[in-house]
Amino acid sequence: MHFGLIRERKTPPDHRVVLSPAACQKVLSDFPEAQITVESSPIRVFTDQEYRDADITVSDSIAHCDVLLGVKEVPISELISNKKYFFFSHTIKKQPYNRKLLQTILDKNIEFYDHEVITNPQGIRLVAFGRYAGIVGAYNGIRAYGLKHKIYELPKAQSLKDRQALIEKLNEIRLPAVKILVTGKGRVGGGVREMLTGMNLKEVTVDMYINNTFDEAVFCQIDVLDYNRRKGG
């Protein structure tokens, strides 16, 4: 089977891709009968040359591929009839702005798999970016704090290569004695926690967070049952 990695065409530009060069190599190693072609893109987080250096074919067209893999919605004008597609369509909640996209998928006899509804037998989603939303959100929050108070400057997250590069930049600055509250213990909250522990920030309990003061930056992660408390106890 021949897989094609789609060039993302949404505005504003999306730099993400389903498979990195290393991931492509692993797929081809684990499944020797598979083929992968990467659609050339000037905005992808991995350059065309990085794929070529990994011996992955790069082409201006992936119309010859059987299965097309993307992240965001494919523009209606770019949909190819009778293909198999994987991407986030943002139609599962009946979003009206993408009704025409879904209608065109049907009209063009496309076999469509939405990342949002790919689950394991227990119903747990297998494709989710929540962790990365937490990682980038934590970095952006700390960056914004420094810019607002004019105490330090950090580069934009999109200019850095990976999670480790974000953590390294965060460790170049020193936070004042602020108390950081992380709400939720799902994928997003887990991503935030990774960044704060990567900065070696001290974690405190809910009671300590509410009642104590500190001479260093600390954080507390709470779950939904911690959000509110009855006045009567």
N, C-alpha and C positions, 0 to 999 in steps of 0.2 A: 504494500500500500504506500502511496506517495502523499506525504504531508507537506502542506505549504504554510509558512508563517506570514501572516498578513501584515502589510504596512498599515499602521494606524492612521486614519484619515479624519478623525474628529477634530473640531475646533472648540477650545484651544487644543494644541497638540498634546498627544499622550505618548510618553516615551517608553511605556512598558511593552513587554513582549512575553509570549507564553513560555518560550524556551530560550535559555541562554545558550551561547556556544557550547559550554560544557555539558549542559543538559541535552543538547542535540547529539553530542558525541556519545553520551550514555544510552540514549534511545537507540542509536544505530548499533552500539555494541551489544545491547541486550536483545535487540530485534534485528538481526542482519538482513532480513527480507524487506525491511522498511527503507524508505527514501525520504529525504527532507530537502526542500528548496525554500530559501528565505527570499521574500520579496524585498528588493532594494528599498532602503529608507534613509533619508538624511536626518531624521529626528530620533530614531530608536536609541535607547540607552547603550546598546552594543552596536558598534559600527559595522558596516558591511565587511570591512577588512578583518575584523575580529572573527566573524563567521568563516571567511575564506581561510584565515590562519588555522582554523579548527577543521579544515577540509570539508566545510559545509557549502553547498552550492548556493550562490546568490544570483538572482535573476530579476529582470524588470517585469516579468510575468509569471504568475503561478496558476494560470488557467489550465495547465496540464495536470495539476495535482488533483488527487481524489478527495482529500480532506483538508479544509482550510481552517487554520487556528488563529484566532484573534483575541483581543481583550475587550475593547469597546464596540459599540454598534458599527456595523459596516454600512457606509452610505448606500442608499437604495440603488443609485446608479452604478455601483461597483459590484453588486451581487451577481454571481454567475449561476446560470440555470443548471439544475440537475447535479449540484455539488452537495457535499456534506460540510456543514459549518459548525464551529464551536466559537461562541463569544457571549458576552453579556448583552442581552437584547433590551433589558429594562422594559419588558412587556408583561412579566408574570403577574404584576399587580394591576394589569389593564391600563397602563399609563397611556392616556389618549395621544400624547405627542409621538408615540411610536407605533400607532395603529397601522399606518401605511406601510411601515417596515415589515410588520408581521403579515400583512396582506400580500406584499410582494414576495415574501419568502414562500408563501403558499402558491402564488401564481407561477413562480419560477420552478416549482417542483423541487425545492431545496429541502434536504433532510437536515433539520436543525436541532442542535443540542445546546441548551442554555446553561452556561457555567453555574448559574444561580440555583439550579434544581438538580445538579449532579450530587447524589448522596450515597452513603454506604448503606448496608442493609438495616442499620439502626436509625436511618433517617438523618444522620449528621452530614452536613455539607462538606464536600471534599475540596471545593474551590472557593476560597474566601480570602479577602485581602485585609481582614480586620486587624491581624497582628501588625501588618505593615502600616496601616492607618495609625495605629498606636505609636509605632516607632517614629514615623515622620511627624505625627502630631505632637509628640513630646518634644522632639527637637525644635519644631517650629514655635512651640509655646515658650520654650526657654530662650530661643533666639529673639522672639518678640519682646520678652521681658527685658532683655538687655538693651534692645533698641529703644524701647519706651522710656527707660530710666537712664539711658545714655551711660551705662556702666561697662558694656563690652559689645563687641560686634562679632557675629558668626556669619559665615557664608550661607547662601540658600541651600536647602537640602538637595535640590535637583542638580547642584553643581558637584556633589560628592558621589563617590562610586558606589558605596554600599553601607550597610549598617555599621560595620566596624569603623569606617571613615567618619560617620556621624558621631560615634562615641568618642573617637580620638579628638575631634574638634571640641566636643563638650568638655572633655577633660583638660582643655587648654584654658578654660575660664573658671572663675571662682564665683559661685553663687553667694549672695548675702544670706543672712539667717532667715530664710523664708520657709513657710510651711506649705508643702504641696499636697493636695488632696487628689487621689486617683479614684474616680467613681466607677465601680464595676470590676468584675473579675472574669470577664469574657476575653475574647481574642484581642480586642482593642486595649483593654486594661492590661492584659499580659504584655502587649507590645510596649506600652508606656513603662511598665515595671522594668522590662529589660533595659531600657535606656537609663532609668534612674539608678538601678543597681549597677549598671555599667559606669556610672559616675561615682560609684561608691557612696551614695547618699544613705544616711541612716534611716531605717524604717521604724516608725513608732506606732503604738496602739491607738485606737480611737480615743480612749480616755486621755492618753498623753497628748495627743494632737489638740484636743479641746482645752485641756486644763494647764498645760505646761508651756513654758517659753524655752527657746533653745539658742545657743550661740553658734549654731551651724545650720545649714539647710537640711531639712528632714522631709520625709513623705509618709503618708498613710494611705493605704488602699482599703476601700470599704466596699461592702456588698450591698445589695438592695435593701436588706433588713437594717442596715445601719443608717439609711438616709433620713429616717424619721424616728422619733421616740415619743411615746405618750407622756404628757405632762405629769400624769398621776403615777408614773412608774410602771 
